Structures are given as C-alpha cells and as structure tokens.
Amino acid sequence: MIVHLWQNIDYVASVVLFCIGLYCVITKNNLIKKFIGLNIMETSVFAFIVALGVVDGGDAPIMGAGARAPFTNPIPQALILTGIVVAVSTTALALSLVIRIYQHCGTIEADELREME
Amino acid sequence: MKRALTAAFLVLVSLPLLYAMSQLPQHGSATSPAYTHIAPRYLERGPEEAGAENVVTDVILNYRGFDTNGEVTVIFTSLAAVFAVLLAGREGDERSASEPRARTTPEVSPVASFVVRLLSPFVAIFAVYVVMNGHISPGGGFQGGTVFGALLILATVVLGKATAEKLQPARIRGLLQAAAPLTFIAVGVAGLIMFGDYLAFPKAAALAWVRTLWLIVIEIGIGVGGASIISAIFWQMGGDR
C-alpha cells in the first residue's frame, strides 16, 4: 500500500492540501481566513482531478501540425475550468457577504459574532 | 486543546482518503479507465467534429456546451447576487448619507503610473490574443477575460476608477456584463433554428469554418463578459458604484 501511495504521490499531495484547507476552515476565527481555507480545499480537489488526467510523456491535447501522441486527457481539464469559474463565483459572493457582515456588526471574528446574538 | 482535537480529526479524515488514493490506478498510466473510454474519441475526432484544434475548447464549448452555458449563467448570477447584497446595504446606511466617504484616489508614484500606462496596451493585446487563439492554442474566453479583468483592476488601482471606467461606457455596461450568457444563447438559438437543436453545430465537413467561427464568437462573448464581471465585482467591493 505504501509503494502504491508513493507512486500516486500527486494524489497524496492533494489530500495534504485538502487537510490544510479543512484545518483553516475549522480553527481560524476570522471569516476571510475561513474562506481562504475553503479556497485551498477547492484547489486541492482541482489539483487532484487534473492529476487524474495526466499521462506519462503526454503533450497538451492540441492537435495540428507537429502534435504527437500521447496526449493528456482533455476531459478533466475542461471540467476543472468549469469548477474554477464556479469557485470564483462563490468566493465573490462569500466576500461580499463578509463585507455586509462587517458593515452591520463591525467585526468578522466568528466568536464575537456568536456572542452578539 | 482545540488544535489537538482538530489535528486528530484531520488524521481521521485523511486516512480513508489516503486508502482510496492507494487503490487508484497508477498516476500517469495510459491504461487507467479515465483515459480509455471517451477521451480517445474526443482526441481522435475532436478537431474535425467540433471545430477547434484545442480539444479542451472542443469539450467545453461543443461537446459539453450545455455545461458551459450553465457555468456562464452561474458567474453572471454571482455578479447579480454581489450587487444585491452590497447595494441593499448601501441604501439603508445612514452613516454614508450623513458623512460621505472621502472618494479621493490616493497619490500614486509617477513611476507606477508610467509603467502601468506603458504596459496596458501590451497586456490588452495579450488578452485579445488569448481569447482569439483559444481554439488553436492554450487559452480561451475565461483565461483572456481574466487577463483583461486584471488589467482593468490594475488601472483602477493605479490610474483611478474614472480612467478604467472609460473602457466600459456606463450605457452598455450591463450588456457587457451579460455578454457571456447572451452570446451563448444567441449561438444556441442559431443552432436551434438552422439545425434543429439548441447549441447544435453544423455537422457537414464543408461547414467546418462555421463551427470554428461559432466557437470564436462564444469565446469573445465569454472574454468580454468575464472581464467586465470581474472588474464590476472589484468595483462593487471597493465601495463605489
């Protein structure tokens, strides 16, 4: 199992990144830091899925003169392009909500916000 | 205490993930299931069937055009939500009504100002190149739009908002922000009228140029829409309309 993990070290890196992001989301008190952690988690998933499409010695999947097989898998790249755009959209919405919370409550620390209720 | 508990929880989370990773096909192998089913078909027939030498562009704009159509709607909706969240607060805020915030642009050093003025035409050309060449090289609408949006944000920070806004006249700004979904719908309806299906591309080999043209039209729409949406979100968060 360890040998397999070593061969799949790219996937392990994305697991580590995911855990770093989850750690940020759980322990950080500042809402913006929480969203940064969420973005790290998203990035780890993107990295994982793009790594799934990698082929040893593969070129970019662009045909035309001089293109030589093998090519990397285009489908994960296309899916992740969609994922990145959606991640940007959610981040923009989350940050604007943080701005509103700050205007309304004067703080973006999660524990202070909880005490306010 | 909280940190130790969190660390223990993370170990608990990562163990099943690591186990799953060790069961996956080897990284980079050409025989993994992800690579042997539909990818070869796309790689083989993509350029002639879908109209672009860049197979990624084929997949996002032609084979899975519906998906991307929904995606550009998502980013447009997020812009609308940002407007709704931030503008709703501004009306009820008495503080800003009684003492308007200082709107002066901070002083920027002449060096920064000069460098930005010098670089912006080249950045703009690069953005246009990335958008227009998205079908034959790495790039495309989202990427080029992001480059242009970054240019707009840089110009806002360094040269002031008035200069940056000249690139998007207020009269047509709403239209520019909606450009991506609108072009997608336009091309989709054109396919509906001419070939009987929403987002249908012409299939005949003689009409290959039409496929490529439609891809470029969608790319331009996404580029324009992406750039104006990114800059609008930035301006909105800066506290200015």
Contacts between the chains, C-beta under 8 A, distances in Angstrom:
chain1	res1	chain2	res2	distance
A	1	B	19	7.7
A	1	B	22	4.8
A	2	B	22	7.9
A	4	B	22	4.3
A	4	B	23	7.6
A	4	B	26	7.7
A	5	B	18	6.5
A	5	B	21	6.5
A	5	B	22	4.8
A	7	B	26	5.1
A	7	B	27	6.2
A	8	B	21	5.4
A	8	B	22	6.7
A	8	B	24	5.9
A	8	B	26	6.7
A	8	B	27	4.9
A	9	B	27	7.4
A	10	B	27	5.2
A	11	B	21	4.2
A	11	B	24	6.3
A	11	B	27	6.7
A	12	B	18	6.6
A	12	B	21	5.9
A	15	B	14	5.6
A	15	B	17	4.8
A	15	B	18	5.9
A	15	B	21	6.2
A	16	B	14	7.8
A	18	B	14	7.7
A	18	B	17	7.2
A	19	B	10	4.7
A	19	B	13	6.7
A	19	B	14	5.2
A	22	B	10	6.2
A	22	B	13	6.7
A	23	B	6	6.1
A	23	B	7	7.7
A	23	B	10	5.9
A	26	B	6	5.1
A	26	B	9	7.5
A	27	B	2	6.6
A	27	B	3	6.2
A	27	B	6	5.4
A	51	B	27	6.5
A	52	B	24	7.9
A	52	B	32	7.7
A	52	B	34	5.4
A	53	B	34	6.7
A	53	B	35	7.5
A	53	B	39	8.0
A	54	B	27	6.6
A	54	B	28	5.2
A	55	B	28	6.0
A	55	B	29	7.6
A	55	B	30	5.1
A	55	B	35	6.3
A	56	B	28	4.0
A	56	B	29	7.1
A	56	B	30	7.0
A	58	B	30	7.9
A	60	B	138	6.4
A	61	B	43	6.1
A	61	B	54	7.3
A	61	B	55	4.0
A	61	B	56	6.1
A	62	B	53	5.7
A	62	B	54	4.8
A	62	B	55	7.0
A	62	B	136	7.1
A	62	B	137	6.7
A	62	B	138	7.1
A	63	B	43	7.9
A	63	B	46	7.2
A	63	B	47	4.5
A	63	B	53	4.6
A	63	B	54	7.9
A	63	B	55	6.8
A	64	B	47	7.7
A	64	B	53	4.4
A	64	B	136	6.4
A	70	B	30	5.8
A	71	B	43	5.3
A	71	B	55	7.3
A	73	B	34	6.1
A	73	B	35	5.3
A	73	B	39	4.7
A	74	B	39	6.7
A	74	B	42	5.9
A	74	B	43	6.9
A	74	B	46	7.6
A	74	B	55	4.2
A	74	B	56	4.8
A	74	B	58	7.5
A	74	B	59	5.3
A	75	B	34	7.7
A	75	B	38	6.8
A	75	B	39	5.8
A	75	B	42	7.0
A	75	B	59	6.1
A	76	B	34	7.3
A	77	B	56	5.0
A	78	B	56	5.2
A	78	B	59	3.9
A	78	B	60	4.5
A	78	B	64	6.6
A	81	B	56	7.3
A	81	B	60	5.9
A	81	B	140	7.9
A	81	B	142	6.4
A	82	B	60	7.1
A	82	B	67	6.1
A	82	B	68	6.7
A	82	B	71	4.8
A	84	B	142	7.9
A	85	B	71	5.5
A	85	B	72	7.9
A	85	B	74	7.2
A	85	B	75	5.6
A	85	B	142	6.1
A	86	B	71	6.6
A	86	B	74	5.6
A	86	B	75	7.7
A	88	B	75	7.1
A	88	B	78	8.0
A	89	B	74	5.5
A	89	B	75	4.9
A	89	B	77	7.5
A	89	B	78	3.5
A	90	B	78	7.1
A	92	B	78	5.4
A	92	B	79	7.6
A	92	B	82	5.6
A	92	B	233	4.9
A	93	B	78	5.2
A	93	B	81	5.1
A	93	B	82	6.1
A	93	B	85	7.3
A	95	B	237	6.5
A	96	B	81	7.5
A	96	B	82	4.4
A	96	B	85	4.7
A	96	B	86	5.3
A	96	B	233	7.8
A	96	B	236	7.1
A	96	B	237	6.4
A	97	B	85	6.0
A	99	B	85	7.9
A	99	B	86	6.4
A	99	B	237	6.2
A	100	B	85	5.5
A	100	B	86	6.8
A	100	B	89	5.2
A	103	B	89	5.5
A	103	B	93	6.8
A	104	B	89	7.4
